[in-house]
Amino acid sequence: MLNLKLGLSALGLEISAWSGAWLLTGRSDAALASYLLLHAAASLLLSLSLLPLLPQRLSKPRWATLLLMAACSYAVPVAGFLGVIAAFVVLRLYRRAPLPEAFDAVQLPEFDQHQRRQSQFRHAGLQSFLANVQVPVQARMRAMAALQYSSGRTASPLLRSVLSDASEDLRLLAYGMLDNLEKRINRAIDGELDILQAAPAGSQQQLHSAHRLSDLYWELVYQSLVQGDLRTHAIDESLRYCLQVLGRQEGNAAMHLRRGHLLHALGRAPEAEQAYTRARGLGLPATRVLPYLAQLAFERRDHAQAQALMRELTQWGALPRLRPVIDYWNQA
C-alpha cells in the first residue's frame, strides 16, 4: 500500500530543494549543495513510498529496484520525479491481456480399482523377491497372492521354492496354494472319470473323455504339481489315455506330440523321437517339434544334429524365448 507520509515528505523536500536554491539566489556552492541534498532525500523517500505498489515479479531484489527508482528520479530534475510517479500509475492501471489456454481441460476417466489386467501380469524378478529375507513378510505374502492370477506352470515352481523359507506363514501359504492347484485338477479328473465310465463303449463321448483325461494328467506333470511316484503315475495315466485316443485317431498330430512328451519324461528317448517325427510328418509346425528333437539330440550328445536342428529354427522369427538358445547354437 502507498505510504502517504513518505510521499508527502518527498514532495515537501522536492519543493524545498527548489525553493532553497531560489532563496539563496545564487550561483553559490551552498545553493547547489542544498539542492542536491534535498533532491536526493526527496528521490529516496519517493522511491520508498512507491515501492509497495510495484508488482512482486518486478520488485525482486528490492534493493536494486529501490536504487533504480531513486537514480531515475535524482538524475533528471523535475521530469525524473514526475516520471517515476507517472510510471507507477501506468503499472497499476495497465494489465496484460490473459493469454489463451493452449489446451482444453479434459476430464479424467473414473478409475476402477477392481479392474485387473491379468494378461499383463509380469513375473520378472519375483523369484528373487520371494527369496529375499530382507523384504518384509507381508510384502512377500502379497506377491505370492498375486500368483493366483498366473498360470500354474509359472506359479508352481515359484511356490515350491518358498516351501523351504524360514517364515512359517509363507510356507503355509505356499503349501495351501499348491494344494488348491492340485485339488482343482484332481476334481476335474474325478468328474471326467465318472463321465468316461457312464459313456457307451466306442462312443464319441468316451473318446472326448479319454482326450480330456490325458490333458488333465499331463497338466499335473506340466505344472510340477506332482513329484516322485505321483509324477510317474500321472505320466503313465496320461500316456494310457493318449494311446486310447491315438487308437481311434491315428492322424491326430497333437496327440502324437503329447505321446512324445510323455515318453521323453519316462526316459524312453527312441520312442519319443519317433513320436515327435510322426507329429511333424502329420503337419504340426516345425516350431512345436524341432526344439524337442534338438533336446533329444543334445541329451544323447549328438551335438552336430542338435546344431542342425537349431539352425533350422533360425528362419522362424516368432520364438522370443528360444532366440538366445538359437543364437548360441548358430555361433558355435
PyMOL commands that set and color helices and strands:
alter all, ss='L'
color gray80, all
select helices_A, chain A and resi 4-23+29-53+56-58+62-75+79-93+118-120+126-131+137-149+152-162+168-198+204-222+228-248+253-265+269-281+286-299+303-315+323-331
alter helices_A, ss='H'
color red, helices_A
deselect
rebuild
show_as cartoon
